[in-house]
Amino acid sequence: MISNQILQNTIDGLKNITRIELAIVDTEGHVLATTTEGIEECETAIMAFANSPADSQEVQGYQFFKVFDDNQLEYVLIASGTNDDVYLVGKIAAFQIQNLLVAYKERFDKDNFIKNLLLDNLLLVDIYNRSKKLHIDTEARRVVFIVESKNDKEGVILENVRGLFGGKSKDFVTAVDEKNIIVVKELAENETYDDMEKTAQMILNLFDEDNCETHIAYGTIVGEIKEVSRSYKEAKMALDVGKIFYGERSIIAYSSLGIGRLIYQLPIPLCKMFIKEIFGGKSPDSFDEETLATINKFFENSLNVSETSRQLYIHRNTLVYRLDKLQKSTGLDLRVFEDAITFRIALMVVKYMKYMENFEY
């Protein structure tokens, strides 16, 4: 259904061009949009016209026109004015509203199809049959973006994203809930993941000035329409994994998740068992802030003692002392690659466990 605001904007534009007064009334006689006053007084005549077999009629100095949606009466359009073009303008306005109905219905059908496609609610044969009916290319390259924002109660972000992609009929923008906007973007043959990163940045730039918390994730590029749901699931996973392990990033790609993707798929009991086997009753994130900062900086510098001590503004021997102390406490020497990997994974596992614990509550 077309919103009343769209109807009002349409007839306002037509009036500005033609100087003819217009109004749109539903099948129950309620005025939905108007450029003049007093239309309510014609309710009896409008209902009589709606129930008549005529498609257009002149009543009490007004020109009445019927607007149909698939042979079903949807609106009555009323035109009035002092010049001889009232009938012609009324016919043009009715034709315009009729086309709006078709366009919005097609958009709704495509939107409904894309939502069901993303959620895996369609059989394979239905995917191809409906794609053909809706004139959607089944073999185009596509990728799915998820835009998450906690501050879109008015639907402003959704409209902003639609404005960015709306001119391209081959891209689809929809919403599956109040905070997640989905973009199914069709790609040219030469577009790569570098281009996807630029597209994500373009979306993010829309909201910088709004100062709202926004995260963008995207899946892998797929070559067939039946695989779009996979790209969507990948983007969803990237959104979750990004929050857990890469909280400083506003944009996260599924292909860049690394080991975080593997940890995210581990069952919690297995994670607890791993932490207990390595550290006993301790948790690897229970150390003081100085020790944790040292550990993180040591990992950032690829286990390089000299560079780490330089960036921490401490003497090399001080860093060695801290690493020796940590080894005595945990049994792991972070200067040894295998021990460093174990400790790094353990930190990520604890992050994951805490995230899941908070998520459950």
N, C-alpha and C positions, 0 to 999 in steps of 0.2 A: 504494500500500500504506500502511495506517495504521501509524504508528510504535508500537513497543512501549510507549513512554512514554504515548502517548494511550490505548492500551488499558488500561494500568495505572491511569491517572487515572480512567478510566471505571468500572472495576470497584471501585476504592477508594470512589468516590462512591456507587455502588449498595450496597456493603456497609455504609457508614455509615448509609444510610437504612433498609435492610432487615434488617441483621444476618445476612445469608446469605453464606456463603463462596463465592467465584467464582474461576474460573481459565479461561484461554484458551490453547488448544494448537493448533499448526499441523497440517497434514495428515501430517506426518512424526513427530508425537508430541512435538515440542519445546515446552516450556512458554514462552509468550511473556509472560504476565502472570498473577499469582495473588495472592490475599489469604490463602492458607493454605499449609501445608507438606504434603509427601507425595504430591503429584499425580503425580510421576515414577513412583511405584509402580504407577500405573494404566495405564502405557503400553500394555500388551498389550490391555487392555479398550478403551482409546481407539482403537487401530488397528483392532480388530475392529468397533467401532461405526462408524468412519469408512468401512469397506468394506461395511457392511451397507446395506440399502435404507431403514432406519428414519430418520426425522428427529429423533426423540427417544427416549430409553430410560433406564430405571433400572438401574444396574449397581453392585453392591457398596455400596449405600447412597448412591450419587451419581446425580444427574440429568444425563444427557448431552443436548446439543442441537447440531444442525448449523447453521452459518451459511454461507450461499451468496453468491457474487458472480456474477450472471448464470448461474445454474444450475450453477456450478462450486463445489465444496466449498472453502471458504477457511479456516474455523476450526471447532474443536470447543469448545463452551462447557460448562463443568462447574459444577454448583451443588450445594452440600451445606449441611445445617443440621439443627437439631433440631425445628423447627416445621413446620406443615403447608403453609406457603407456598413451600416450596423450588421446586416445579414452576412455580408462577405467576411467581415472581421470576426463575427461569431463563428462562422464555419472554420476559419483559419485557427481560431483559439481552440475549438473543439478538437480539431485535427492535431494540434500541438499537445493537448492533454492526453489524447489517445496514444500518441507516440511516447509520451512520458510513461504511461502505464506499461507499454510494451518493454521499454528500456529498463524500467525498475523491476519488472517481472523477470526479465532475462538476467538481470544482475542478481536477483534473489535466487533464481535457479542455479546459477553458477556458484554463488556463495554457499548454498546448501550442498552442492556437489563437492566443492573443495573441502568443506568441513567433514563430510562423511569420508572423503578420500583420505584426509589426514588421520582420522580416527580409525581407519581400517574397517569401516562399516559397510563396504561394498564388495560384492563378488567380482572376480576378475572380469567376467563377461559384462557385468553392469558398468564397470569402469570404462570399458571401450565403447559400449553402446551409448552411454550418456555423454561421453566425450565427443563422439561423432555428432550427436544431436545438438550439443551446445557449441559445436565448431571449435573444439579445443584440440590443439595438436598433441597427439599421444607420444610422439618421439622427440619432442624438443628437450634440450638440456635445461634442467631447473635446479634450484637450490631453495631450501626453506630457512627463513630467518624468524626468530622469535624475539619480539621486543617486549620486555617486562618493565612495567612501571607501577608503583604503588599509589600513584596520584593521578588517576584518570577517571574520576567519578563522572565528569561531564562529557567524557568521550572526546576530549580535545585532541589527545595524542593520536587516537584512532583516525580522526579526520586529518590531522597533520600528515600522518604516514600515507593515507589515501591520496592526499594532495601531492605527495612526492611521487607516487607510483600510478596515480589515477589516470594520467594521460596515456598510459601504456596499457592497452586493453589486454595484452598477453600476460601481464602480471596480475596477481590476485592478492587482495588485502582483506583479511577477515579477523574476527575476534572469537576466541573459544571461551573466554571468561572475562572478568572485570579488569584483570591486570595484564593479560597476555594478548598481544597482537601478533598475528601470523602473516608473513609475507611470503608468497610463493612466487619467486622471480624466475622468469624465463631468460636464458642466457644465449648470447651469440656464440658461435663456434670458437672464437678466439678469446673469450673471457676466461680468466683463471681465478685462483683463490686470492691472488693479489687484488683483483677487481672486487671480489666479495668483501675483502677488508675495507676497501674504499667505500663500497655501498653501505656497509655497517656504520662507518664513520659519518657518512652523509645523514643517516637516520639519527645517529646520536647527536649530531650538530643541531637538529631541530629542537632539542629540548634543553640545551645548555643554559639558555637564558631563563628557562622556566625553573631552573634549579631543582629538578625532581630526580629522585633516584631511579636511574634507568640502566638496565642491563640488556645487552644484545648478544644472542648466540646464533650460530648457523651450522647446518649439517654439511654433509658432503654433496658434491654435484652428482645428480642422477641423470640418466639418459632416456628413461621411459616414465610415463605418467604413473604406472603402477608402483614405481619405486619412490614416489614423492613422500609417502607415509614413512619410509625409512629415513629420509633426510629430516623429516619432522621429529622423529624419535631421537635421532642423533642430536638435533638442536636442543631438545628438551634435556637430554643428558648433559650436554655441554653447559647449559644454564645452571643445572644443579651442581655439577662438578666444579664449575667456575666459582660458585659461591663458597664452596668448601675450601678449595686449595689455592684459588687465584683471585681472592677477594678484591685485590687492588685493580683488577682489570674490568673495564666496562664492556669490552668486546671480547668474546671467546669463541673460538672455532673448534668444532669437534675434532678436527685433525690435529689440534695442538694440545690435547688433553694429557698425552703421555701416560705415565704410570697412574695418574689420578683416575683415569678411566677404569683401570683394572681394579684399583682399591674400592671404587664406588660400587662395584658389582660383587664384592665379597660379603658373605653373611656375617652379621654382628658376632655370633658365637665364635666363629673362626678368627675374627679380629681380636677378641678378648683372649683367646687361647694363644695367639701369636705374641701379644704384649706380655702375657704372663710367663711364657717360655723364655723370652729374651730378658725381661727386666724383673721377674719375680713379682713382688707386690708393689713395685714402683711404677710410675708413669713417666715416659720420657719427656713430658712437658712440665714436670713438677719442679724442675730446677729453677734457681733464681734468675732474674732478668738478665744479669750480667753474663751468666753461663749460656743462656739461650741465645743472647745476642752474639756471643762469640761463636757458637755452633752455626748459627744461620749465616754469619759473615764468612765463616770457614767454607761452608758449602757454596756460597755465592762465588768464591774465588777458586773453585775447583780444587780444594784441599791444599792450596798454596800457602805455606806458613808465613813466608816473607811478606806477600801482598796483603794477607789478612791482618798481620800485626801493623803494617803501615796504615791501612784504612781504619783500624781501631785506635790508632795513635798510642800503641803500647809497644814495649820492647819484645823482641822475638822470644826471649827466655820467659817472659811473662805469659805469652801465649802457650808456649810449650808446657809451662807449669799447669795452666788451666786444662790443657788436653790430658796431661798425666793424671791430674785429679779426677777428671771425668772417667778416665779408663779404670781407675781404682774403684769408682762408684758403680760403674755399669759393666765392666769387663770388656768394653768396646774401645778400641783405639781408632779414633777418627782419621788418623794419618794412614791407616790401612784401608784400601779401597773397599774391601768386602765388609768391614765393620762400619765404614761410613755409609755404605748403601743400606745396611741393616738399620742403622739409626735413622737415616733419612726416611725410609719407608715407615718405620715405627712412628715418627712424628706425624706423617700423613695419615696413618691409620687412626691415631688418636684424634686428629682433627675430624676425620670422617665419623668416628664413633660419637663424638660430642655433637656434631651436627645432627646426626640421626636421633640422638637422645632428645635434643631440643625440638626437633621436628615432630616427634611423637607426642610431645606435650603441648 
